[in-house]
Amino acid sequence: MPEDRWLLSAEDLADRFGVAPSTIRRQTAAGKFPQPVRVGRRILWRSDEVRAWIREGCPPRSRWRWPKGNAV
């Protein structure tokens, strides 16, 4: 993941995980990936949240809670 970017696109994440961007979107819709944020028409993910989620073992969103004090 680009280390200097706060927000990442599905394409950025797809490169990181070695999958297609559609897989990232599908996994997000299924609740298996952190909740993205909307910026205008773009759907983006917080890089620090994704890193923390990975460190926790990639739990489903139903068990993953990003602490409120960590907003970008």
N, C-alpha and C positions, 0 to 999 in steps of 0.2 A: 504494500500500500504506500502511496506517496506519503512520506513522513511529515512534510511541511503543509499538508492540506487538512483543514478542519472537516470539510465535507467531501464525501466521495460519491461518485455516480455508480450505477449498476455496472457500467463498463469497467470502472476502476476495481470494483470488488470482484467482478468476473475474472479479471486478469490475476488477481491475488489468489483466488480459489481454483483457478484453472477450469472454469466452467463458462457457459454462455451467459450473457446478461439476462436472457429470459429465465434462466434457472434461478438467478438471484431474485428476480421479481416473483417467480412462482413460489419459491421458498418463503419469501416475505409474506405473500398472500396466505400461505398455509400456516403462518405463525411460527415458522422455524428459523426466523432471522430477526434481528432487532428492528423495531419500528423506525421507518424512515421519517424524514421531515420534508415538508413541501416548501420550496423556495420558488415563488412564481409558479411556473408550470413544471419545474424540475422536481424530481423525487431524488433525495440525497440521504446519505447515512452519515452520522457523526463518526469520524475516524477513531476518536478515543473510546466511544461506546463499543464500536466493533472490536477494537483491541481487547477491551475488558471482557466482552462476551466470549471471545476466543479463549482468553485466559481461564474463564470459568467453565470451559468445556463445551461451548456452543449449545447451551440448554434451549429448549423451546421457549418462545416468548411468554407462555403462560407461567413459567417459573423464573423468567429473567426480569429483573427490575433495575433499571439504571437509576442510581441515586439522583434525586431532583437537583441537588446542589452542583451537579456536574454538567449542567447545560452549557452549550457553546455560547 
